[in-house]
């Protein structure tokens, strides 16, 4: 092909038929390259799908069942508080102790929140590694009206993996852990945890 022919071909209006012929020629000339590119594109899409799926699984981890507990109720001889006693109900489980400074700031908030009845979710306190005298005086002074399980040996804390106080767990109606707060809870923490517990139940 001469330079004149090439110039003529590129300056003339191209018909649909001509365009299709050009595409056919290009496909034949680059058949191998096109095949490789197609394979790469498909492979990339599959890889992206797999990564996206893995990321989705990571973002939504499986919920863990809360360990069972059964403890004597502080200040109520002969009574016990247990996880099974709240079967079918969302539950907040708060681990604390009278000697724990953050707990001393947190407990009055929990007592007020519980007394308003706005939480719409049951609340249980578990007093860990404490003496019965100190625990009783503390909870009475702070106006705690929710059940408190007395756990001087820390068995419940160990089963929940609690190494420092306070910690609060939010359970849905199936008693799966949907949220956990390390340190003293705030009002915002309570609302968030309750929202998750009731939505997941």
TAKA-V419134 format. One record per residue. N is the residue number from 1. RES is the residue in three letters. PHI is phi in whole degrees, -180 to 180 (NA if undefined). NEAR is the number of other ideal C-beta (glycine too) atoms within 10 Angstrom. Layout:
N	RES	PHI	NEAR
N	RES	PHI	NEAR
This chain:
1	UNK	NA	7
2	UNK	-85	7
3	UNK	-63	7
4	UNK	-65	8
5	UNK	-62	9
6	UNK	-63	10
7	UNK	-64	10
8	UNK	-62	11
9	UNK	-66	12
10	UNK	-80	8
11	UNK	-95	7
12	UNK	-75	9
13	UNK	-60	5
14	UNK	-102	11
15	UNK	-84	9
16	UNK	-61	7
17	UNK	-64	8
18	UNK	-65	12
19	UNK	-63	10
20	UNK	-65	10
21	UNK	-63	12
22	UNK	-65	12
23	UNK	-63	10
24	UNK	-62	10
25	UNK	-62	10
26	UNK	-63	11
27	UNK	-65	10
28	UNK	-66	9
29	UNK	-67	10
30	UNK	-115	12
31	UNK	-58	10
32	UNK	-66	8
33	UNK	-63	9
34	UNK	-64	13
35	UNK	-61	10
36	UNK	-64	11
37	UNK	-61	11
38	UNK	-62	10
39	UNK	-62	10
40	UNK	-63	10
41	UNK	-64	10
42	UNK	-63	10
43	UNK	-61	10
44	UNK	-65	10
45	UNK	-64	10
46	UNK	-64	10
47	UNK	-62	10
48	UNK	-63	10
49	UNK	-62	10
50	UNK	-67	10
51	UNK	-64	10
52	UNK	-62	10
53	UNK	-65	10
54	UNK	-64	10
55	UNK	-65	10
56	UNK	-64	9
57	UNK	-67	10
58	UNK	-68	8
59	UNK	-72	7
60	UNK	-124	8
61	UNK	-67	7
62	UNK	-64	6
63	UNK	-75	14
64	UNK	-101	10
65	UNK	-70	11
66	UNK	-71	20
67	UNK	-63	16
68	UNK	-72	11
69	UNK	-147	20
70	UNK	-149	13
71	UNK	-137	21
72	UNK	-67	17
73	UNK	-81	16
74	UNK	-60	23
75	UNK	82	15
76	UNK	-135	12
77	UNK	-57	6
78	UNK	87	6
79	UNK	-95	10
80	UNK	-133	13
81	UNK	-118	21
82	UNK	-143	15
83	UNK	-64	20
84	UNK	-65	9
85	UNK	-68	13
86	UNK	-114	19
87	UNK	-54	11
88	UNK	81	8
89	UNK	-123	14
90	UNK	-62	24
91	UNK	-146	21
92	UNK	-104	25
93	UNK	-116	26
94	UNK	-109	22
95	UNK	-93	23
96	UNK	-154	27
97	UNK	-159	23
98	UNK	-67	19
99	UNK	-84	15
100	UNK	-87	21
101	UNK	-61	10
102	UNK	-61	14
103	UNK	-66	25
104	UNK	-66	17
105	UNK	-86	11
106	UNK	-80	23
107	UNK	-57	25
108	UNK	-59	13
109	UNK	-65	16
110	UNK	-63	25
111	UNK	-64	17
112	UNK	-66	14
113	UNK	-62	19
114	UNK	-67	20
115	UNK	-68	13
116	UNK	-75	7
117	UNK	73	7
118	UNK	-79	12
119	UNK	-67	19
120	UNK	62	9
121	UNK	-136	22
122	UNK	-68	17
123	UNK	-130	22
124	UNK	-131	22
125	UNK	-102	27
126	UNK	-122	27
127	UNK	-84	30
128	UNK	-109	27
129	UNK	47	14
130	UNK	-128	22
131	UNK	-100	14
132	UNK	-64	13
133	UNK	-66	9
134	UNK	-65	13
135	UNK	-64	24
136	UNK	-65	17
137	UNK	-62	12
138	UNK	-65	22
139	UNK	-66	22
140	UNK	-68	11
141	UNK	-63	12
142	UNK	-91	18
143	UNK	70	12
144	UNK	-70	22
145	UNK	-107	13
146	UNK	-91	18
147	UNK	-63	21
148	UNK	-124	26
149	UNK	-85	22
150	UNK	-93	22
151	UNK	-132	22
152	UNK	-63	15
153	UNK	-85	11
154	UNK	73	17
155	UNK	-64	15
156	UNK	-67	21
157	UNK	-60	21
158	UNK	-63	13
159	UNK	-67	12
160	UNK	-92	19
161	UNK	74	9
162	UNK	-88	20
163	UNK	-106	10
164	UNK	-146	11
165	UNK	-110	25
166	UNK	-84	25
167	UNK	-144	23
168	UNK	-132	24
169	UNK	-114	23
170	UNK	-112	27
171	UNK	-113	28
172	UNK	-81	21
173	UNK	-67	16
174	UNK	-90	14
175	UNK	60	23
176	UNK	-101	16
177	UNK	-77	19
178	UNK	-107	22
179	UNK	-160	18
180	UNK	-141	15
181	UNK	-117	19
182	UNK	-93	12
183	UNK	90	14
184	UNK	-64	21
185	UNK	-77	22
186	UNK	-110	12
187	UNK	-61	10
188	UNK	-64	8
189	UNK	-61	17
190	UNK	-63	22
191	UNK	-65	13
192	UNK	-64	15
193	UNK	-63	23
194	UNK	-66	21
195	UNK	-60	14
196	UNK	-68	17
197	UNK	-65	27
198	UNK	-79	15
199	UNK	-73	10
200	UNK	-83	17
201	UNK	-79	17
